[in-house]
Amino acid sequence: MTVQAEMRQPIEYNDLPAKLLIYPSLVFLIIGMSFGVFISYNGFVFPDYFSGEYVHFGRLRPVHVGSVTLLWLLSVDVGLFYYFVPRLCGTSLWSPKLAYWTIAIWWFSLLTGNYSYPFGTNFGWEYAELPNSVLGIPIKFLFTIAWVLTVVNLFATIAKRTFQKMYVSLWYVMGTLIWTTFTWVVGSYAIYWVPQGISRVNVNFFYVHNLVGLIFTPMGLAIAYYALPKLAKTPIYSHRLSMVGFWTIAFVYAWVGAHHIIHGPMSQWLQTTSIVFSIWLFIPVWTVVTNLFATLKGKWEVYNQVAAVRFIQMGVVFYLLTCIQGPLQALRNINEITSKTDWIIGHSHIALYATFTFFAMAGVYQAIPQLTKKPLWSPKLADWHF
C-alpha cells in the first residue's frame, strides 16, 4: 500500500497522554495564581497579616513560581505537543505506554518537589528551585528522566511521520526539545561545575532568561502557529518568514542572559555582547508579529467570532510589548534605572502570563473540542474568559 493511500485512511489518535497533562495543568494554573495573590496581599497590602514560618514571602514565592511555570505552563505545553505532533505527522504517538509512565513520573516529581519548598528543600537559584531529593527521593533526577522520555517519544513520533514536509510548529517543537534539554542541564547540573561566585550567577541568568527564550518562547510559538490556522481556517501567511523567526531565535536568544547583571561585577565585553544580542531580538519578534497578524488578512471577522483567536492575537501584542521592553531595559542607561525594581517582575509577568499563557489558552480552546469530540460547552463563557 502506498503512503498516499495510507494517509487517506483515518488515523486513530491516542489523546489520553494529552488529557493527562492538559486537564491537571488547568487546576495548577488556578492554584499557582492563588499563591501569587496570597503572597501579594500578605506581603505588600496587609504585611504579615498571616504570619508564621511556612507562609512568609520567602517560603511561598518559589511555590507560586514553580506552580505557574512548571505545573501549569510547561505541563500544558507538553500536553498540547502530545495532542498536535501526531496530527502534524499523520501518525499515532510512537509509544502511548511510554507516555503514561512519563506523565506519572512527571507529576510525582513536580508535585513533590514544588510543594516541599515551604519546608526549606529548595536551593535558592532563580527558577531552578527543584530539590535534588525529598525524603530520600531523587526528585530532580526523576523529573530529568521524565523530560528525556518525553523527548524520545516526540522525536520518535516525528521520525515515523507520513507527512514528509514539516510544518513550522514541528520545527519549533524539535527546537524546544533540544534547547530545553540543554537549558535544564545547564541550570540544574552544570551550574555546580563552574567556580562559585559571579560565574555561577552568570550561568543562573543564562538559565533564567532561556527558560523564557529557549523553552516557553518556542513552545508558545509552536502552539500559536498550529492553533491560529486551525481556528481561522486559513493557511499561515508565510512559512519562509516563520523559519526566519525560528533560526534567529536559535542564534540570538542564548546570548542575552547576562543583561540581567548589567553594571554588576561582570566582564564589560560580556555585558556588551548581551546588550547587542538583546537588540537583535527585534528580528524574530517582528517575524512572529507580522506572520500571525498577516495570517488574518481578509479574515479579521474571525477575531470577533472566536475567543481563542483573540487570545492568540492579544498574546502577539503582549509578545511585542515585552520584547520591546526587554531589549530597551538591557541598555546601560535604562538598566541603571529599572534593574532590580518591579519593572523586571512586570516584564516577566507580561512574557509568561500575558503572552505564553494566552497562547496556551488558545491551544487548549482549540484542542478540547478535538480531545472530547464535543463542541465547546459555552463560547459566551470563553468570551468572558478572554
Residue pairs with C-beta under 8 A, 6 or more apart in sequence:
3 162
6 162
7 90
7 162
7 163
11 86
11 90
11 91
11 92
12 92
13 86
13 87
13 92
13 93
14 92
14 93
14 96
15 82
15 83
15 370
15 371
16 96
16 100
17 79
17 82
17 93
17 96
17 99
17 100
17 102
17 103
18 79
18 80
18 82
18 83
18 367
18 371
19 79
19 371
20 79
20 100
20 103
21 75
21 76
21 78
21 79
21 82
21 103
21 106
22 75
22 76
22 79
22 80
22 83
22 364
22 367
22 368
22 371
24 75
24 107
25 71
25 72
25 73
25 75
25 76
25 79
26 72
26 76
26 364
28 67
28 68
28 71
28 72
28 75
29 68
29 72
29 76
29 357
31 67
31 71
32 64
32 66
32 67
32 68
32 71
32 72
33 68
35 60
35 63
35 64
35 67
36 64
36 68
38 60
39 57
39 60
39 61
39 64
41 49
42 48
42 49
42 50
42 55
42 56
42 57
43 56
43 57
48 56
53 59
54 118
54 119
55 118
59 117
59 118
59 120
60 117
60 118
62 114
62 117
62 122
62 129
63 114
63 115
63 117
63 118
65 127
65 129
66 110
66 113
66 114
66 117
66 129
66 130
67 114
68 352
68 353
69 127
69 211
69 216
69 352
70 110
70 114
70 130
71 110
71 111
71 114
72 357
73 216
73 219
73 352
73 356
73 357
73 360
74 215
74 216
74 219
75 106
75 110
76 360
76 363
76 364
77 216
77 219
77 220
77 223
77 360
77 363
78 106
78 150
80 223
80 360
80 363
80 364
80 367
81 154
81 173
81 176
81 219
81 222
82 93
82 99
82 154
83 367
83 370
83 371
84 169
84 223
84 226
84 363
84 367
85 93
85 154
85 157
85 158
85 170
85 173
86 92
86 93
86 157
88 161
88 163
88 166
88 167
88 169
88 170
88 226
89 157
89 158
89 160
89 161
89 162
89 163
89 170
90 161
90 162
90 163
91 157
91 160
91 161
91 162
92 157
93 99
93 153
93 157
94 153
94 154
94 156
94 157
94 159
94 160
95 153
95 156
98 149
98 152
98 153
99 150
99 153
101 149
102 146
102 149
102 150
102 153
103 146
105 142
105 143
105 145
105 146
105 149
106 143
106 146
106 150
108 142
109 130
109 139
109 140
109 142
109 143
109 146
110 130
110 143
112 134
112 137
112 139
113 121
113 129
113 130
113 131
113 134
113 139
113 140
113 143
114 130
116 122
116 131
116 134
116 139
117 129
121 131
121 134
122 129
122 130
122 131
123 129
123 131
125 187
125 191
125 204
125 207
126 204
126 205
126 207
126 208
127 187
127 207
127 208
127 211
128 187
128 188
128 191
128 204
128 207
130 139
130 140
130 143
130 188
131 139
131 140
132 138
132 139
132 140
132 141
133 139
133 140
140 188
144 184
144 188
147 180
147 181
147 184
148 181
150 177
151 177
151 181
154 173
154 177
155 174
155 177
158 166
158 170
158 173
158 174
167 225
167 226
167 239
168 225
168 236
168 239
168 242
168 243
168 246
169 222
169 223
169 225
169 226
170 222
171 242
171 243
171 246
172 218
172 219
172 221
172 222
172 225
172 246
173 218
173 222
175 214
175 218
175 246
175 249
175 250
176 214
176 215
176 218
176 219
176 222
179 210
179 214
179 215
179 218
179 250
180 214
180 215
182 214
183 206
183 207
183 210
183 211
183 214
183 215
186 203
186 206
186 207
187 203
187 204
187 206
187 207
187 208
187 211
188 207
190 203
191 200
191 203
191 204
191 207
192 200
194 200
194 203
198 261
198 264
198 265
198 266
201 261
201 264
202 257
202 258
202 261
202 266
202 270
205 257
205 258
205 260
205 261
206 254
206 257
206 258
207 257
208 257
208 260
209 253
209 256
209 257
209 259
209 260
210 253
210 254
210 257
212 348
212 351
212 352
213 249
213 253
213 254
213 256
214 249
214 253
214 254
216 351
216 352
216 356
217 249
217 253
217 356
218 246
218 249
219 356
220 315
220 355
220 356
220 359
220 360
221 245
221 288
221 359
223 359
223 360
223 362
223 363
224 288
224 292
224 312
224 315
224 316
224 359
224 362
224 363
225 236
225 242
225 292
226 363
226 366
227 308
227 312
227 359
227 362
227 363
227 365
227 366
228 236
228 292
228 295
228 296
228 309
228 312
228 362
229 235
229 236
229 295
230 366
231 302
231 306
231 308
231 309
231 312
231 362
231 366
232 295
232 296
232 299
232 302
232 306
232 309
233 302
234 295
234 296
234 299
235 295
236 242
236 291
236 295
237 290
237 291
237 292
237 294
237 295
237 297
238 291
238 294
241 287
241 290
241 291
242 287
242 291
244 283
244 284
244 287
245 283
245 284
245 287
245 288
245 291
246 284
248 280
248 283
248 284
248 287
249 284
252 277
252 280
252 281
252 283
252 284
253 277
253 281
255 273
255 274
255 277
256 274
256 277
256 278
256 281
256 330
257 274
258 266
258 270
258 271
258 273
258 274
259 271
259 274
259 275
259 278
259 329
259 330
259 335
260 339
261 271
262 271
262 274
262 275
262 330
262 332
262 335
262 336
262 339
263 271
263 332
263 335
263 336
263 339
271 332
274 330
275 330
275 331
275 332
278 326
278 327
278 330
279 327
279 330
281 323
281 326
281 327
282 323
282 327
285 319
285 320
285 323
288 316
288 319
289 316
289 319
289 320
292 312
292 313
292 316
293 313
293 316
296 302
296 303
296 309
296 313
302 309
303 309
303 310
303 313
306 379
307 365
307 379
307 382
307 383
307 385
307 386
308 361
308 362
308 365
308 366
308 382
309 362
310 386
311 358
311 359
311 361
311 362
311 365
311 386
312 358
312 359
312 362
314 354
314 358
314 386
315 354
315 355
315 356
315 358
315 359
315 362
318 350
318 351
318 354
318 355
318 358
319 351
319 355
321 350
321 354
322 347
322 350
322 351
322 354
322 355
325 347
325 350
326 347
326 351
328 334
329 335
329 338
329 339
329 343
329 344
329 347
338 344
361 385
365 376
365 382
368 376
369 375
369 376
376 382
